[in-house]
Amino acid sequence: MCSWGIITAWLDWPWVFLINVPIGIAVLALIPKLIPRGSRKKEGKIDYLGAITITVSLALLVYSIVTANDVGWTSAQTVALLSASVISLAAFVAIEKRSKEPLVPLHIFKATPSLLSSNIVMALLGAAWVSMWFFLNLYLQQILNYGPLESGLALLPMTVLIMVMMVGATPKLIGRLGIRLNMITGLALLAVGILLFSLNPANIGDNDSSNNGVFLAYVLPASIISALGMSFSYIPVLTSAVANAKKGDVGVASGLVNTTYQIGSALGLAIMVSISAMNTESLINEGIKSLDALNNGFHLAFIGASFISAVAAVTSLKYIKTKT
């Protein structure tokens, strides 16, 4: 995030997408050297129809949610897009059931305990976390008047804490407390941390010291709690999805849960943006000052993301069963 702030401040925001190009090229170049060739090769076909139908379904779903505020939730466009998304999803399921080499073998959900519930929790985690990141950046830049670089630096403590915890502490905590307890604790902490962001004030002074005071009093404590929550929960959720998978299904289960995180992130963010924008527009129409209305919309998004994380915690408590 800090690197994105530097790129945005010194160049322009489209350049943040190009930073991944040299990294991707380097990864491709290193694959032959770092990953040994398998002794056996397996012939297979790519499930193009499955890939196309699920991609179309998700794209239409996200687009319909994002544009619903402008064209109306009951408009012909929104209804048509949502209907097309559902039809594409149904087509995907039908294709996967009949395909000899499906993109997602549906039997894996029956064969692997807790896989479905783990994927649901991962989707909820992505929805909560990415929504929090998005609106926190908006708050820092649009309410506290931080620049892109300052905003990136403000989020650096959270990023560093997550890196340190996930590498050093989380594996040890999983060994001592178990996967399930870490997961539930992490999701609960994340819900609390995100909820604290809904207390961020809009009425602040015009000088930098006032902005920094708000950051230290409101943003930093909530950031630390949220970072601890993410550190405790992400690896356990990932582990629970693949822990009980059969040897031949581990790769599919791992790919599925990582994809689910991205799907949850996209859908969750689209929903939170829609809710926030609708609330802000409504308040402005009622005569509320634009800055207060904007911040109130941010608050609603934080509350929504916190609720999503709480639902994930309850789902983990009720449905995910692990041996540790």
Secondary structure as GFF3:
##gff-version 3
##sequence-region A 1 324
A	DSSP	alpha_helix	2	10	.	.	.	ID=ss1
A	DSSP	alpha_helix	15	18	.	.	.	ID=ss2
A	DSSP	alpha_helix	20	34	.	.	.	ID=ss3
A	DSSP	alpha_helix	48	71	.	.	.	ID=ss4
A	DSSP	alpha_helix	76	98	.	.	.	ID=ss5
A	DSSP	alpha_helix	108	111	.	.	.	ID=ss6
A	DSSP	alpha_helix	115	138	.	.	.	ID=ss7
A	DSSP	pi_helix	139	143	.	.	.	ID=ss8
A	DSSP	alpha_helix	148	154	.	.	.	ID=ss9
A	DSSP	alpha_helix	156	164	.	.	.	ID=ss10
A	DSSP	pi_helix	165	169	.	.	.	ID=ss11
A	DSSP	alpha_helix	170	177	.	.	.	ID=ss12
A	DSSP	alpha_helix	179	197	.	.	.	ID=ss13
A	DSSP	alpha_helix	208	214	.	.	.	ID=ss14
A	DSSP	pi_helix	215	219	.	.	.	ID=ss15
A	DSSP	alpha_helix	220	242	.	.	.	ID=ss16
A	DSSP	three_ten_helix	247	249	.	.	.	ID=ss17
A	DSSP	alpha_helix	250	285	.	.	.	ID=ss18
A	DSSP	alpha_helix	290	319	.	.	.	ID=ss19
###
